[in-house]
Amino acid sequence: MEKIIKKIIMKKPIVEMQGDEMTRILWDWIKELLIEPYVTLKVAFFDLGLAEREKTDDKVTHEAAAAIKKHRVGVKCATITPNAQRMEEYKLSKMWLSPNGTIRAALDGTVFRTPVVSKNLKSFVPGWVSPITVARHAYGDLYRNQEFLVEGAGAVGELVLKYADGNERRRQIAAFDGGGVLQGIHNTDKSIASFARASFTYALSVKQDLWFGTKDTISKTYDHRFKDIFGEIFESEFADKFKEAGINYDYTLIDDSVARVMRSSGGFVWALKNYDGDVMSDMVASAFGSLAMMTSVLVSPDGCFEYEAAHGTVTRHYYKYQNGEKTSTNPVATIFAWSGALRKRGELDGSKRLVKFATKLETATLKTIERGTITGDLASLYKGRKKPRVAETREFLEEIQKILK
């Protein structure tokens, strides 16, 4: 006789943000097979698919960010950030901004990305035996830039700073004797300070060393500001706490930091500026096995949490799916986005059953891999005693469901 499952009733909603392409398909399958049979979901739903962003002039993204501020916990599917090709493909009226960038700016948060590690999957960096968490600043820099295409000679690019009292400072960036490009970026002391405090607090919570690096020898004002703010906050607010916890804060130049990371055994938090964190988190994910095994959570200074997978919309698999072909897309990071959001909702609401379910979902996912059922991207990484079975996407989810039951 089949056991009757008493479903978990959520006390408060989480903000659910639907996305694009193959991850949109995964999203619905994960809910159908792994969550809705066990949890009566309570959500504030927003469709952040590209069609809906076009239809609403991207208001839906701003509404989703506001909802996260209200409800404190969100879970987001991967979304398309359109380029010129996507504009034509989706018949867009403009090249909409990254939804992730919009939400990160609204929450002024820091992104923490940690790979999901299985004893049956080998690392491409043999020395890395413990996960490396990348703490990525999620505001400003390249992601809030203004840029120009310089078309022809005779242009002069200037940086202009205007104060409220009328004072003005100007610096010439370049004079063009032909075509080129020009870009302006910024950040704020407030956001950098939030990034620093979030990184120090997270390192304390996991009792791991924190590493941070910029290129302050070249960027003597911009990058040096990050270095100074981190140093000041550490000395005034965290030095004693780190000493008591037996962990360290280390600042080095970004290039030296990368070299040290490659020689390390892992097991630390690596704080990085926005672009550096974007690139290095993908590198860390790939080195540990697969980008589809990288968890991601955005944490705001006032205690809001947004969980998502660190990868994109898996476009190549989506085109195959549209043509009726089977795919073996890895859903692990998306599953862990859901489990992370459900666990945090349970923690905030005092729902022990919801917290326990989130842990069981993650355990069932890892057990599926350990028992030899994997997706195609993990085939070359598997080191179990027997040859693994490469499953199609839905089959993989069904195997997780069997263990979860």
N, C-alpha and C positions, 0 to 999 in steps of 0.2 A: 504493500500500500504506500502511495506517495505521501510524504510528510507535508502537512499543511503549514505553510510559512506565514507567520504573523508579521505583516509588513511594518517597517519602521515608519512612524509618522514624524515628519519634520516639524519643528516648532516655528521656525522662521525661514523665509525664502533665501535662496542663493540667486545671484544674477547669472542667467544662462545666456551665452552669446553664441549663436550658430554661425558657421563660417562658410567656406567655399570648397568646391571640387571634391577630391577623394576623401579629405578629412571630414567633409560634411556627411558623406555616406557612412564613414566609420562612426561618427558621432551618434547617428540614429541607431546603428547596430549595437553599439556599446550600451546605450540606454535600454534598448529592447531586451537584450540578452543578459546583461550584467547588473543593471541598476533597478529598473522598474519592477522586476519580479520581487524585489526585496525592500524597496523604499518607495513610499508614496511621496514623490517629489513635489516640493513647493518652490516655484521659481518665478522670478521676474524675467520674462523672455524677450530677447532682442535678436533679430535676424541681422547679422552684420555681413551677410553675403553681398557680393559686389552689386548685384541687381538692386537690392534694397538700399544700399548706400547711394546709388545713382538716383533712385526714385525719391529719396528723402533729402537730397543735397547733403548727405552725410550727417544729417541731424541725428539719425539713429545711433551713431557712434558716440556722440556727445551725451545723448540720453542714457546710453548704457553706462558711461563713466559716472554720470550723476547717480545712477541707481546703485553702483558699487559703493559710492560714498555713503549712501543711505543704508544699505543692507550689510555692508562691510565684507561680504564674501562674494566672489564671482568666479565663474569658470568659462573659459573662452576657447572656441574652436579656431583652428588656423584660418587665416584670411588672406586674400590676394591684396598685395600692394601694387597697383597698376603701373606699368610702364607704357611706352608708345605702342608696343605690340598688343598689350591687353586693352588699351583704349580702342583700338580697331576691332579686336576680337569681341569685346563686350559692348561696342557702340556707346562708349562713355562720352559725356559732355565735357569732362575734365579729368585730369589725372589726380584722382583722390589721394589724400594723404594716407599713410599707414595707420590703420586702426590702432595698432599697438602703440605707435608713437603718440597718437591723440590721447589714448587712455593713460599712458605713462605720464604725459605732461599734466593731465588733469589731476592725477593722484600724487604727482611728485614723488614717485616711489623708486625703490631699488629692486632690480630683478636678480633673484638668486636661482642659479641653474646648477643642478646636480645630476650626474648620470645614474641611471639604474644599473646596478652591478649584479651580475649572476655568476656563480662559481663555475658555470658551464660555458662561459664566454670569455675568450682571451682578449687581452688588451694589446693594441698595436705598439704601445710603449711598454716593454716588458717590466720596467721598474715601477710602473704605476700599479700598486697593489691596493690602494685605498682611493675612494672617490675624491675628486677635486671639485669644490663648489666655486663657481664663478659668480661674484657679486658685481653686477653690471649697473652702472649709473644709467638711469632711464629718462634723463631730461637733457635737452639742449644739444650742443655741438652740431654734428653733421645732420642730425635728425630734426633740427629746427632752423635750418640754414636758409639764407637767401642767396641766390646765385644768378649770374648773368652769362649768356653766351655773347662774347665779343665778336661782332661781325665786321671785320675790316680794320684798317689802320686808323690811327689818330685818336683812339680812346684813351682816357686816363681814369684808372680806378682809384677811388679814394675811400678811406675809412673816416667817417665823421661822427664825433661824439658831442652831443648837445646836452647841456645841463639846464635845470629849471631856471637858474638865474640869468640865463642868456649866454653864459660862457660857452665857448666852442673850441674843440680841438680837432685838427685834421692831420691825416697822414696819407701820403701817396703810397699806394700798394704797387702799382705798375703802370707804365706807359706802354701802349701796344703799337707795334709797327706792323701788325697783321692781326689775324683772328686769334682768339683765345677764350679762356673762361675765367670768371671772377666769382669768388664766394665769400660770404660773411657768416661767421658762427658766433654763438654767445653761450654763456652760462651765468648763473647767479650764485652769490655767496650762500643764500638760503638753501638752494637745492644741493649745492656741494656739501654743506653742513649736514643736511638730512641724509645724504648718501654716506657720509662718514659715520654718523651715529648708527645708521641701519647696519652698516658693515661691522662695526665694532660690537654692536649688540648681538648680531647673528653669530659672530665668532665666539662670543661668550656663551651663547645658548648651546652651541655644539662642542664647546671646549676645544677649539682648534686654532692654530696660529692664523693670523691675518697678514697677507702680503699685499702691497699696493705699489704700483709703479706708473710714472708718467714720463714724458720727455722734457723735463724742466730745464735741461741744459740747452736745449734749442728753443723751446717756447718759454722764455724767461719770465713772462708775465702770466700768460693763460694757464699753462700747465703748472707753473710754480705756485699759482693760487691754490690749486687742488692740494699740492704737497703741504703748503702752509696750513690750510684749514684742517686737513687730516691731523697734522702734527699738533696743532693747538688743542683740538678737541681730545685727542688721545691723552695728552699730558694733563689736561685739566679735569677730564671726566672718566677716563678709562684705565689709566696707567696702573693704579692700585688694584683695580678689579682684575686686570689681566695677570698681574703678579700673583694675586691670590689664587686665580684659576690655573696658574702654571703654564700660561700660553704667552706668545710674543706677538708684537706688531713690528713688521719689517717693511721699510720703504727702500726701494731701489729703482733705478732707471728702468723703463719698460723693456728695453732690449736685454738688460741683465736679468730682469725678472723672468722673461721668457726662457732664457738659458737655464736659470735655476729650476724653473718648473719642469723642464724636460729631463733634468738630472735627478729630480726628486722621486720619492715613493708615493706622493699624493698625501691625502689626509689633511688638507688645509683649505682655507677660504682665500680666494684670489680676487681682490677688488680691482676693477678696471673701469676706465672711462667708457662712455657710451659706445663708440665705434670699436675700441679695443675689445670690449666685452662681447660685442656682437660677433666679431671674428673669432676670438679665442674660445668662446663657449662652443662654437661649432667644431673647432679643432679638438677641444677636450672631448666632446661627444663622440666624434668620429674615432678618436684614438682609443676610447674605451669600448668601441664596438660599432655604434650606430647613432646617428642623430635622432632616430626614432625612439631611442632609449634615454632621452634627455628631459628631465623634469624642469619646470620653470614656474616660479611664483613671484609676482610683483607685490612688494610690501610698502605701504605708504607710511609716512611718519605718524599719522594719527590712527594706525592700526586697521587699515583695510587690506584685503588680500585678494589677488586675482591670479588664478591658476590657469596654465595653458601648456600645450606641448611646445617645445623649442623649435620645431621644424615647420616647414611650409605646408602647402596644400596638396602636395604629391601629384602634381599636374600630369606627369607621364602616366601614372597608374590610372588617373581619372579618364584620360583619353581612351585607354584600353577598356576600362569599365563601360564607357559610353558605347564602345563598339561590341559589347557583349562578351569581351574576353575576361577570363578569370585573373585576379590579381592576388599577390601575396604581400599586401601592405602591412607594415608593422604598426599596431595600434597601441603599443605599450605606453608611450608618453602621453597619449590622449586619455588612456585609462587612468594613469597616475594623476592627470590633471583633475579628473572627476573625483578620485579618491582623496586627493589633497583638499579639494573644496568641501567635500562631505565631512572629512575629519575636522577641518577648521570650524565648519558650521556646528558640528557636534560639540567641539571644545567650547565655543563661545556660548552655546545654549545649554550646556550641561547634559547633553544627550550621549550617555555612555554607549548605547546600542549603535548609534550612528558612527561614533569613533571606532568601535569594534568592527563594524561592517567594513569601513574603509580599509582597515588593516587586513581583514580577511580577503578583500578584493585584490590588494597588492600581493598578498601571499599566494593566492591562487594563480595569479598571473606569472609569478616567478616559478612556481611549481610546474606550470605547464611547460616552460622552457627547460627546466631541469629534468623533466621526464621525457624530453626528446621531441616535443612538438614545437616547431619554430616557424618564423616567416623567412622569406627568401634572403633578406638582407643579413641574416644572422648565420647563414649556412657556412660561410668561410671562417666564422669565429668560433664555431661550436667545438668543444673539447670533451664531450661526454664519452662514456665507455662504448656506447653503441651509436650507430649512424642515425642522425636525427631525421624526423619526417618533416619535410617542408610543406606546410599547410597553406591553403588559400585563406584569405583574410577572415571570412565568416567562419570557416572551419576552426581556425585558431581561437576565435572568440567562443565558439561552442565548446572547445576543450577546456577553456577557462571556466565556463559555466558549469561543466560537469564537476570540476573540483570544488567550485564555490557551493554547489548544492550539498 
